[in-house]
Amino acid sequence: MRRRNDPTIQELVDLPLWSGIRHDDAKELLRHADEVRLPAGRVLCREGGRSAEVFVILDGTVEATHDDRVLGTAGPGGIVGEMGLLDGEPRSADVRAVTDVRALVLGIGDFRVTLAEVPGFTRQVMKELVARQRLLQTEPS
């Protein structure tokens, strides 16, 4: 059951990184996800921790760090926390809210179901992983 202030399909497809998602796929993603609001400074993922959920950022900015080094940031449309859910390994970085954040969150079961049943979501996760890999290839050593 969706709450009155939950994200809408249009809000999701209006995100720059999600503009290609079909309305049916957005509807299914929203059916499996919950909205969360996190204050600036809140840790979403702790390096070495168990991977239990993935976040799609709707508003705000998060930052990933490893050994006190900033690996990158994600804003509206960005996905964080998916790596550990895909490979079963512990979290590879800390992810913290830089600003107040509003996000969709999917637990491991809903993440797996959504990957299997929502092609638009699967494409977005793949695009995010490829973008990170390309970034790593262009960073100076």
N, CA and C of each residue as an Amber inpcrd file, in Angstrom:
protein
   423
   0.8460000  -1.1840000   0.0000000   0.0000000   0.0000000   0.0000000
   0.8880000   1.2430000   0.0000000   0.6530000   2.1480000  -0.9150000
   1.4420000   3.3740000  -1.0300000   0.8650000   4.4320000  -0.1020000
   1.7330000   5.1590000   0.5390000   1.2900000   6.2830000   1.3600000
   1.1070000   7.4990000   0.4640000   0.3190000   8.4620000   0.9060000
  -0.0240000   9.6200000   0.0800000   1.2070000  10.3880000  -0.3930000
   2.2470000  10.4820000   0.4320000   3.4090000  11.2760000   0.0400000
   4.4990000  10.4420000  -0.6240000   4.2070000   9.1840000  -0.9730000
   5.1990000   8.3430000  -1.6190000   5.5290000   8.8770000  -3.0120000
   6.7080000   8.5130000  -3.5030000   7.0950000   8.9490000  -4.8510000
   6.1080000   8.4490000  -5.8950000   5.9820000   9.2060000  -6.9280000
   5.0900000   8.8380000  -8.0130000   5.9000000   8.2930000  -9.1790000
   5.2060000   7.6240000 -10.0750000   5.8560000   7.1310000 -11.2810000
   6.5000000   8.2890000 -12.0310000   5.7680000   9.3890000 -12.1700000
   6.2960000  10.5310000 -12.9190000   7.5410000  11.1000000 -12.2600000
   7.5630000  11.1450000 -10.9380000   8.7410000  11.6510000 -10.2390000
   9.9640000  10.7900000 -10.5510000   9.7920000   9.4910000 -10.6170000
  10.9060000   8.6050000 -10.9210000  11.3700000   8.7810000 -12.3610000
  10.4500000   8.8000000 -13.3060000  10.8660000   8.9260000 -14.7090000
  11.4040000  10.3210000 -15.0240000  11.1200000  11.3060000 -14.1710000
  11.6590000  12.6450000 -14.3760000  13.1150000  12.7800000 -13.9190000
  13.6120000  11.8040000 -13.1570000  15.0170000  11.8540000 -12.7470000
  15.8910000  11.6900000 -13.9760000  16.9290000  12.5260000 -14.1260000
  17.7520000  12.4710000 -15.3370000  18.2750000  11.0750000 -15.6720000
  18.7460000  10.3330000 -14.6920000  19.3200000   9.0200000 -14.9670000
  18.2650000   7.9480000 -15.2190000  17.0020000   8.2650000 -14.9860000
  15.9240000   7.2920000 -15.1280000  14.9540000   7.6620000 -16.2430000
  15.2980000   8.6190000 -17.0610000  14.3580000   9.1250000 -18.0590000
  13.9270000   8.0720000 -19.0740000  14.7060000   7.0170000 -19.2510000
  14.3500000   5.9880000 -20.2270000  13.5220000   4.8540000 -19.6730000
  13.2300000   4.8740000 -18.3870000  12.4780000   3.7650000 -17.8020000
  11.0050000   3.8520000 -18.2230000  10.4290000   2.7120000 -18.5580000
   9.0140000   2.6600000 -18.9360000   8.1460000   2.8790000 -17.7050000
   6.9820000   3.4540000 -17.9020000   6.0570000   3.7030000 -16.7930000
   5.6990000   2.4110000 -16.0650000   5.5080000   1.3080000 -16.8080000
   5.1820000   0.0330000 -16.1710000   6.3210000  -0.4390000 -15.2700000
   7.5580000  -0.2490000 -15.7210000   8.7140000  -0.6440000 -14.9110000
   8.8230000   0.2310000 -13.6660000   8.5890000   1.5300000 -13.8220000
   8.6290000   2.4350000 -12.6700000   7.5600000   2.0550000 -11.6570000
   6.3900000   1.6970000 -12.1530000   5.2920000   1.2880000 -11.2630000
   5.6740000   0.0440000 -10.4620000   6.2880000  -0.9260000 -11.1160000
   6.7150000  -2.1490000 -10.4300000   7.8250000  -1.8640000  -9.4180000
   8.7680000  -1.0210000  -9.7830000   9.8320000  -0.6520000  -8.8380000
   9.2260000  -0.0170000  -7.5960000   8.3150000   0.9120000  -7.7900000
   7.6830000   1.5890000  -6.6490000   6.8570000   0.6180000  -5.8060000
   6.3190000  -0.4040000  -6.4190000   5.5430000  -1.3990000  -5.6740000
   6.4270000  -2.1790000  -4.6980000   7.6840000  -2.3840000  -5.0610000
   8.6080000  -3.1710000  -4.2320000   9.4240000  -2.3120000  -3.2660000
   9.4530000  -1.0070000  -3.4700000  10.3370000  -0.1270000  -2.6940000
   9.5600000   0.6360000  -1.6180000  10.2910000   1.0730000  -0.6240000
   9.7700000   1.9760000   0.3990000  10.5420000   3.2740000   0.3140000
   9.9070000   4.3610000   0.6720000  10.5970000   5.6510000   0.7230000
  11.1780000   5.8350000   2.1200000  12.4210000   6.3360000   2.1650000
  13.0470000   6.6840000   3.4380000  13.5870000   8.1020000   3.3520000
  13.6150000   8.7590000   4.4890000  14.2090000  10.0940000   4.5960000
  15.3400000   9.9950000   5.6020000  16.5160000  10.4490000   5.1800000
  17.7160000  10.3210000   5.9990000  18.3510000  11.6910000   6.1870000
  18.6840000  12.0460000   7.4230000  19.2960000  13.3540000   7.6590000
  20.7550000  13.3730000   7.2030000  21.2550000  14.5540000   6.9120000
  22.6750000  14.7180000   6.5730000  23.5100000  14.0830000   7.6710000
  24.5460000  13.3640000   7.2650000  25.4270000  12.6990000   8.2110000
  25.0720000  11.2430000   8.4660000  23.8730000  10.8050000   8.1430000
  23.4490000   9.4220000   8.3910000  24.2080000   8.4740000   7.4720000
  24.6640000   7.3730000   8.0130000  25.3560000   6.3530000   7.2340000
  24.3230000   5.3940000   6.6500000  24.3490000   5.2300000   5.3310000
  23.4550000   4.3050000   4.6500000  24.0640000   2.9170000   4.5820000
  25.3700000   2.8560000   4.3580000  26.0990000   1.5970000   4.2330000
  27.4150000   1.7350000   4.9850000  27.7780000   0.6900000   5.7230000
  29.0280000   0.6880000   6.4800000  29.9780000  -0.3250000   5.8480000
  31.1840000   0.1220000   5.4900000  32.1810000  -0.7590000   4.8950000
  32.3810000  -1.9930000   5.7640000  32.3860000  -3.1450000   5.1240000
  32.5540000  -4.4060000   5.8350000  31.2600000  -4.9730000   6.3820000
  30.2020000  -4.1780000   6.3720000  28.9130000  -4.6250000   6.8970000
  28.1980000  -5.5550000   5.9430000  27.1510000  -6.1600000   6.4540000
  26.3270000  -7.0600000   5.6580000  25.4990000  -6.2510000   4.6680000
  25.4390000  -6.7330000   3.4610000  24.6490000  -6.0810000   2.4230000
  23.1990000  -6.5240000   2.5490000  22.3200000  -5.5700000   2.8590000
  20.9230000  -5.9360000   3.0910000  19.9360000  -5.1250000   2.2750000
  20.3700000  -3.9890000   1.7070000  19.4490000  -3.1650000   0.9350000
  20.1990000  -2.3130000  -0.0790000  19.4130000  -1.8020000  -1.0210000
  19.9170000  -0.9090000  -2.0550000  19.0720000   0.3600000  -2.0020000
  19.6910000   1.4900000  -2.3380000  19.0200000   2.7850000  -2.2910000
  19.0430000   3.4350000  -3.6650000  17.9050000   3.9910000  -4.0710000
  17.8070000   4.8410000  -5.2590000  17.5590000   6.2450000  -4.7280000
  18.4860000   7.1430000  -4.9730000  18.4080000   8.4950000  -4.4280000
  17.3760000   9.3010000  -5.2210000  16.4090000   9.8730000  -4.5100000
  15.3990000  10.7380000  -5.1300000  15.7810000  12.2060000  -4.9720000
  16.2220000  12.5900000  -3.7800000  16.6460000  13.9640000  -3.4840000
  17.8650000  13.8900000  -2.5790000  18.7790000  14.8520000  -2.7520000
  19.9370000  14.9290000  -1.8860000  21.1630000  14.2930000  -2.5030000
  22.2240000  14.2160000  -1.6990000  23.5060000  13.7040000  -2.1650000
  24.1050000  12.7750000  -1.1200000  24.6760000  11.6670000  -1.5990000
  25.4140000  10.7570000  -0.7350000  26.8490000  10.6740000  -1.2430000
  27.7350000  10.2510000  -0.3450000  29.1570000  10.1680000  -0.6730000
  29.6750000   8.8010000  -0.2370000  30.4220000   8.1390000  -1.1230000
  31.0460000   6.8570000  -0.8110000  32.5090000   7.0900000  -0.4910000
  32.9800000   6.4940000   0.6130000  34.3850000   6.6300000   1.0140000
  34.9580000   5.2640000   1.3580000  36.2550000   5.1520000   1.1490000
  37.0100000   3.9520000   1.5260000  38.3490000   4.4270000   2.0560000
  38.6840000   4.0240000   3.2690000  39.9340000   4.4620000   3.9020000
  40.0650000   5.9890000   3.8740000  39.0050000   6.6870000   4.2270000
  38.9580000   8.1470000   4.2790000  39.1850000   8.8270000   2.9340000
  39.0830000   8.0760000   1.8350000  39.2190000   8.6410000   0.5000000
  37.8490000   8.6270000  -0.1640000  37.4500000   9.7700000  -0.7030000
  36.1560000   9.8580000  -1.3830000  36.2440000   9.1150000  -2.7130000
  35.3700000   8.1440000  -2.8590000  35.3140000   7.3690000  -4.1000000
  34.3810000   8.0080000  -5.1140000  33.3550000   8.6910000  -4.6100000
  32.4000000   9.3250000  -5.5090000  31.1680000   9.7680000  -4.7560000
  30.3200000  10.4620000  -5.4750000  29.0620000  10.9240000  -4.9080000
  27.9220000  10.4550000  -5.8090000  26.7390000  10.4460000  -5.2440000
  25.5380000  10.1170000  -6.0270000  24.4430000  11.0780000  -5.6130000
  23.7250000  11.5530000  -6.6120000  22.6000000  12.4500000  -6.3720000
  21.3400000  11.8220000  -6.9210000  20.3350000  12.6340000  -7.1860000
  19.0580000  12.1200000  -7.6700000  19.2100000  11.1710000  -8.8630000
  18.6530000   9.9770000  -8.6960000  18.7330000   8.9400000  -9.7190000
  19.8430000   7.9380000  -9.4750000  20.8080000   8.2770000  -8.6250000
  21.9220000   7.3770000  -8.3490000  21.4860000   6.1680000  -7.5340000
  22.2300000   5.0870000  -7.6770000  21.9560000   3.8410000  -6.9600000
  23.1730000   3.5310000  -6.1020000  22.9470000   3.1800000  -4.8390000
  24.0380000   2.7750000  -3.9540000  23.6330000   1.5310000  -3.1840000
  24.6250000   0.7010000  -2.8910000  24.4030000  -0.4900000  -2.0960000
  24.1360000  -1.7440000  -2.8940000  24.1740000  -1.6460000  -4.2070000
  23.7970000  -2.7910000  -5.0410000  24.9120000  -3.8250000  -5.1750000
  26.1650000  -3.4010000  -5.0450000  27.2670000  -4.3340000  -5.3040000
  27.2160000  -5.5450000  -4.3770000  27.0910000  -5.3130000  -3.0890000
  27.0610000  -6.4090000  -2.1360000  25.8510000  -7.3090000  -2.3060000
  24.7520000  -6.7450000  -2.7930000  23.5700000  -7.5720000  -3.0320000
  23.7520000  -8.4500000  -4.2630000  24.5510000  -7.9700000  -5.2080000
  24.7880000  -8.7400000  -6.4220000  25.7990000  -9.8660000  -6.2030000
  26.8480000  -9.5970000  -5.4160000  27.8910000 -10.6200000  -5.2660000
  27.9290000 -11.2890000  -3.8890000  27.0900000 -10.8410000  -2.9550000
  27.0420000 -11.4630000  -1.6460000  28.1990000 -11.1170000  -0.7250000
  29.0470000 -10.2240000  -1.1530000  30.2090000  -9.8280000  -0.3580000
  29.8300000  -8.6890000   0.5930000  30.6520000  -8.4610000   1.6320000
  30.3910000  -7.3340000   2.5310000  30.4850000  -6.0020000   1.7870000
  29.9080000  -4.9730000   2.3810000  29.9600000  -3.6260000   1.7930000
  31.4110000  -3.2290000   1.5410000  31.6630000  -2.5930000   0.4060000
  33.0320000  -2.2220000   0.0230000  33.3840000  -0.7830000   0.3860000
  32.4110000  -0.0210000   0.8660000  32.6590000   1.3790000   1.2010000
  31.6120000   1.8590000   2.1970000  31.9420000   2.9370000   2.8800000
  30.9460000   3.6530000   3.6690000  30.1880000   4.5570000   2.7160000
  28.8890000   4.6610000   2.8840000  28.0840000   5.6170000   2.1260000
  27.3140000   6.4340000   3.1480000  27.4830000   7.7470000   3.0690000
  26.8870000   8.6480000   4.0470000  26.1420000   9.7550000   3.3220000
  25.0580000  10.2050000   3.9370000  24.2850000  11.3160000   3.3820000
  25.0530000  12.6140000   3.6050000  25.3710000  13.3160000   2.5310000
  26.0460000  14.6110000   2.6160000  25.0200000  15.6930000   2.9490000
  23.8390000  15.5510000   2.3670000  22.7130000  16.4470000   2.6280000
  21.5610000  15.5880000   3.1330000  20.4610000  16.2060000   3.5040000
  19.2690000  15.4100000   3.7730000  18.9400000  14.6410000   2.4980000
  18.5550000  13.4000000   2.6470000  18.3200000  12.5180000   1.5020000
  16.9380000  11.8960000   1.6010000  16.3090000  11.8180000   0.4590000
  15.0780000  11.0510000   0.3140000  15.3840000   9.9890000  -0.7240000
  15.0990000   8.7290000  -0.3880000  15.4830000   7.6360000  -1.2770000
  14.4300000   6.5330000  -1.2620000  14.4730000   5.7330000  -2.3170000
  13.7390000   4.4790000  -2.3340000  14.6920000   3.4260000  -1.7970000
  14.1890000   2.5240000  -0.9950000  15.0180000   1.4400000  -0.4660000
  14.3450000   0.1180000  -0.7750000  15.1600000  -0.8360000  -1.2270000
  14.6900000  -2.1890000  -1.4830000  15.5620000  -3.1500000  -0.6800000
  14.9250000  -4.0020000   0.1150000  15.6470000  -5.0590000   0.8090000
  16.1150000  -6.1000000  -0.1880000  16.9250000  -7.0270000   0.2810000
  17.5320000  -8.0010000  -0.6240000  16.5000000  -8.8050000  -1.4120000
  15.4220000  -9.2280000  -0.7730000  14.3940000  -9.9940000  -1.4810000
  13.7060000  -9.1860000  -2.5560000  13.3010000  -7.9640000  -2.2120000
  12.6520000  -7.0950000  -3.1960000  13.6210000  -6.6980000  -4.3050000
  14.9030000  -6.5180000  -3.9660000  15.9070000  -6.1990000  -4.9780000
  16.0020000  -7.3230000  -6.0010000  16.0820000  -8.5500000  -5.5300000
  16.2020000  -9.6960000  -6.4400000  14.9580000  -9.8570000  -7.3050000
  13.7850000  -9.7140000  -6.7000000  12.5410000  -9.8160000  -7.4600000
  12.4810000  -8.7090000  -8.5150000  12.8500000  -7.4960000  -8.1220000
  12.7870000  -6.3630000  -9.0430000  13.7730000  -6.5480000 -10.1870000
  14.9730000  -7.0370000  -9.8930000  15.9310000  -7.3260000 -10.9710000
  15.3520000  -8.3380000 -11.9590000  14.6890000  -9.3540000 -11.4420000
  14.1520000 -10.4160000 -12.2900000  12.9270000  -9.9770000 -13.0880000
  12.1310000  -9.0720000 -12.5220000  10.8390000  -8.7500000 -13.1330000
  10.7450000  -7.3760000 -13.7740000  11.7320000  -6.5080000 -13.5290000
  11.6240000  -5.1310000 -14.0140000  12.8530000  -4.8030000 -14.8660000
  12.7660000  -5.0290000 -16.1790000  13.9200000  -4.8160000 -17.0480000
  14.5010000  -3.4080000 -16.9740000  13.6690000  -2.4040000 -16.8180000
  14.1720000  -1.0330000 -16.7290000  15.0370000  -0.8160000 -15.5030000
  14.6940000  -1.4290000 -14.4000000  15.5060000  -1.3320000 -13.1860000
  16.8310000  -2.0600000 -13.3850000  16.7740000  -3.2380000 -13.9900000
  17.9970000  -4.0060000 -14.2440000  18.9540000  -3.2050000 -15.1200000
  18.4240000  -2.5470000 -16.1560000  19.2710000  -1.7130000 -17.0190000
  19.9100000  -0.5780000 -16.2310000  19.1490000   0.0460000 -15.3180000
  19.6880000   1.1550000 -14.5260000  20.8190000   0.6750000 -13.6160000
  20.6520000  -0.4790000 -12.9970000  21.7120000  -1.0240000 -12.1440000
  22.9570000  -1.2980000 -12.9860000  22.7800000  -1.8880000 -14.1580000
  23.9230000  -2.1620000 -15.0340000  24.6040000  -0.8700000 -15.4740000
  23.8240000   0.1490000 -15.8320000  24.4010000   1.4400000 -16.2420000
  25.2300000   2.0430000 -15.1140000  24.7270000   1.9430000 -13.8940000
  25.4450000   2.4830000 -12.7330000  26.7760000   1.7650000 -12.5520000
  26.7690000   0.4500000 -12.6550000  28.0050000  -0.3130000 -12.4950000
  29.0030000   0.0010000 -13.6020000  28.5320000   0.1150000 -14.8310000
  29.4130000   0.4430000 -15.9550000  29.9940000   1.8480000 -15.7920000
  29.1720000   2.8020000 -15.3650000  29.6590000   4.1730000 -15.1740000
  30.7710000   4.2110000 -14.1260000  30.6040000   3.4540000 -13.0480000
  31.6510000   3.4090000 -12.0170000  32.9260000   2.7810000 -12.5560000
  32.7880000   1.7240000 -13.3490000  33.9690000   1.0770000 -13.9320000
  34.6990000   2.0320000 -14.8700000  33.9620000   2.7620000 -15.6730000
  34.5940000   3.7300000 -16.5830000  35.3240000   4.8190000 -15.7990000
  34.7220000   5.2720000 -14.7200000  35.3400000   6.2840000 -13.8740000
  36.6610000   5.7620000 -13.3060000  36.6720000   4.5260000 -12.8470000
  37.8980000   3.9420000 -12.3120000  38.9850000   3.8500000 -13.3670000
  38.6070000   3.5940000 -14.6130000  39.5800000   3.4700000 -15.6970000
  40.1790000   4.8160000 -16.0720000  39.4770000   5.9030000 -15.7980000
  39.9860000   7.2170000 -16.1820000  40.6790000   7.9500000 -15.0450000
  40.5950000   7.4110000 -13.8170000  41.2510000   8.0660000 -12.6780000
  42.7490000   7.8730000 -12.7570000  43.5180000   8.9310000 -12.4230000
  44.9680000   8.7810000 -12.4010000  45.3840000   7.8350000 -11.2710000
  46.4210000   7.0750000 -11.4840000  46.9010000   6.1190000 -10.4670000
  47.6580000   6.7980000  -9.3710000
